[in-house]
């Protein structure tokens, strides 16, 4: 009986450690970072990582400090491990419920993105600190 309790306790400790270390899905890694536009934090931007191989996209939104954290799906934070094209946009159409938000970023960061990054196992900090507003800006880069 004591051996059964020790096995149960040891298994419980292992499960808690696994959950805390994020070993639930070995193809996903956590991703966070900061985005600056013209030297200032970019608030309210949508950040999307699209795997260059087949796979699911991840998304996030920047806060007042330009910080974002990616979400892979409703239950998992992060992005798939591997190369990703990155699209960043500030456009929002308002959905018929008021003012939207105009695009502040050139197409080289969204509809014609030049941004590509590598997501590695573990925790990733991927910053975009040198984005500039110079260049062609589409009114609606998503064609909504």
RODO-2510 file (C-alpha; in nm, 4 decimals, decimal comma):
residues 144
     n   res          X          Y          Z
     1     x     0,0000     0,0000     0,0000
     2     x     0,2807     0,2424     0,0869
     3     x     0,4468     0,1634    -0,2464
     4     x     0,1253     0,2497    -0,4301
     5     x     0,1065     0,5866    -0,2531
     6     x     0,4696     0,6649    -0,3363
     7     x     0,4113     0,5813    -0,7027
     8     x     0,0961     0,7963    -0,7093
     9     x     0,2735     1,0866    -0,5359
    10     x     0,5782     1,0591    -0,7633
    11     x     0,3556     1,0475    -1,0727
    12     x     0,1655     1,3538    -0,9507
    13     x     0,4880     1,5483    -0,8961
    14     x     0,6094     1,4522    -1,2439
    15     x     0,2803     1,5652    -1,4013
    16     x     0,2944     1,9026    -1,2225
    17     x     0,6572     1,9552    -1,3307
    18     x     0,5633     1,8676    -1,6874
    19     x     0,2777     2,1176    -1,6892
    20     x     0,4924     2,3926    -1,5397
    21     x     0,7735     2,3368    -1,7876
    22     x     0,5391     2,3399    -2,0883
    23     x     0,6075     1,9881    -2,2114
    24     x     0,2491     1,9366    -2,3294
    25     x     0,3196     1,9959    -2,6996
    26     x     0,6755     1,9537    -2,8238
    27     x     0,6105     2,1308    -3,1571
    28     x     0,5112     2,4622    -2,9915
    29     x     0,7450     2,7148    -2,8267
    30     x     0,6547     3,0315    -2,6397
    31     x     0,7158     3,3604    -2,8219
    32     x     0,7077     3,7170    -2,6968
    33     x     0,8700     4,0390    -2,8047
    34     x     0,8471     4,4114    -2,8525
    35     x     0,7637     4,6133    -3,1631
    36     x     0,8768     4,9710    -3,2236
    37     x     0,7767     5,1922    -3,5153
    38     x     0,9995     5,4929    -3,5838
    39     x     1,1691     5,4436    -3,2466
    40     x     0,8474     5,4331    -3,0394
    41     x     0,6447     5,1409    -2,8984
    42     x     0,3683     5,0368    -3,1390
    43     x     0,0414     4,9905    -2,9482
    44     x    -0,2550     4,7896    -3,0789
    45     x    -0,0767     4,6144    -3,3650
    46     x    -0,1779     4,2617    -3,4640
    47     x     0,1228     4,0305    -3,5019
    48     x     0,0849     3,7058    -3,6969
    49     x     0,3433     3,4302    -3,7463
    50     x     0,2814     3,1982    -4,0433
    51     x     0,4977     2,8834    -4,0690
    52     x     0,6835     2,8602    -4,4001
    53     x     0,6086     2,4870    -4,3869
    54     x     0,2514     2,3662    -4,3480
    55     x     0,1119     2,4374    -4,0041
    56     x    -0,1013     2,6670    -3,7958
    57     x    -0,0576     3,0410    -3,7610
    58     x    -0,0071     3,2198    -3,4291
    59     x    -0,1191     3,5668    -3,3343
    60     x    -0,0820     3,8381    -3,0725
    61     x    -0,1559     4,2056    -3,0100
    62     x     0,0818     4,4694    -2,8782
    63     x     0,0144     4,6620    -2,5584
    64     x     0,1022     5,0257    -2,4787
    65     x     0,4722     4,9322    -2,4461
    66     x     0,4720     4,7524    -2,7824
    67     x     0,4966     4,4119    -2,6089
    68     x     0,3243     4,1047    -2,7540
    69     x     0,2849     3,7371    -2,6642
    70     x     0,1804     3,4867    -2,9293
    71     x    -0,1143     3,2514    -2,8945
    72     x    -0,1164     2,9302    -3,1029
    73     x    -0,4751     2,8362    -3,0282
    74     x    -0,7305     2,8939    -2,7560
    75     x    -0,5447     2,6706    -2,5095
    76     x    -0,1787     2,7065    -2,6079
    77     x     0,0540     3,0042    -2,6065
    78     x     0,3361     3,0240    -2,8592
    79     x     0,4117     2,9283    -3,2182
    80     x     0,5234     2,6195    -3,4067
    81     x     0,8974     2,5550    -3,4048
    82     x     1,0603     2,6489    -3,7379
    83     x     1,0726     2,9364    -3,9904
    84     x     0,7861     3,1860    -4,0055
    85     x     0,6793     3,4782    -4,2197
    86     x     0,5650     3,7608    -3,9918
    87     x     0,2895     4,0085    -4,0695
    88     x     0,2271     4,3143    -3,8544
    89     x    -0,0698     4,5454    -3,9090
    90     x    -0,2511     4,8256    -3,7284
    91     x    -0,5515     4,8244    -3,9626
    92     x    -0,8957     4,7597    -3,8146
    93     x    -1,2145     4,8284    -4,0098
    94     x    -1,4348     4,8867    -3,7058
    95     x    -1,6764     4,6151    -3,8161
    96     x    -1,9549     4,8649    -3,8749
    97     x    -1,9578     4,9503    -3,5036
    98     x    -1,7625     5,2742    -3,5086
    99     x    -1,4212     5,4030    -3,5972
   100     x    -1,1697     5,1605    -3,7292
   101     x    -0,7976     5,2204    -3,7234
   102     x    -0,5865     5,3145    -4,0221
   103     x    -0,2764     5,1275    -4,1270
   104     x     0,0466     5,2816    -3,9998
   105     x     0,2862     5,0209    -4,1391
   106     x     0,4223     4,9837    -4,4923
   107     x     0,3315     4,6744    -4,6948
   108     x     0,6815     4,5293    -4,6415
   109     x     0,5648     4,4407    -4,2874
   110     x     0,2193     4,3009    -4,3744
   111     x     0,0660     4,2171    -4,7162
   112     x     0,4119     4,2010    -4,8856
   113     x     0,6074     4,1085    -4,5748
   114     x     0,9850     4,0874    -4,5761
   115     x     0,9910     3,9752    -4,2129
   116     x     1,1005     3,6166    -4,1510
   117     x     1,2120     3,4628    -3,8215
   118     x     1,3097     3,1307    -3,6674
   119     x     1,1168     2,9981    -3,3664
   120     x     1,3339     2,7623    -3,1600
   121     x     1,2503     2,5158    -2,8833
   122     x     1,1924     2,6753    -2,5448
   123     x     1,1212     3,0413    -2,4838
   124     x     1,1782     3,2909    -2,7672
   125     x     1,2102     3,6683    -2,7459
   126     x     1,1662     3,8083    -3,0971
   127     x     1,1793     4,1874    -3,1133
   128     x     1,1129     4,4170    -3,4077
   129     x     1,2732     4,7392    -3,2835
   130     x     1,3746     4,9110    -3,6065
   131     x     1,0548     4,9224    -3,8127
   132     x     0,9983     5,2488    -4,0004
   133     x     0,6870     5,4048    -4,1512
   134     x     0,8709     5,4852    -4,4755
   135     x     0,7330     5,3151    -4,7847
   136     x     0,4047     5,2199    -4,9481
   137     x     0,1158     5,1934    -4,7026
   138     x    -0,2084     5,0295    -4,8162
   139     x    -0,5318     5,1656    -4,6745
   140     x    -0,6582     4,8101    -4,6214
   141     x    -0,3722     4,5563    -4,6360
   142     x    -0,6083     4,2699    -4,5511
   143     x    -0,8598     4,3529    -4,8256
   144     x    -1,1550     4,3223    -4,5879
***
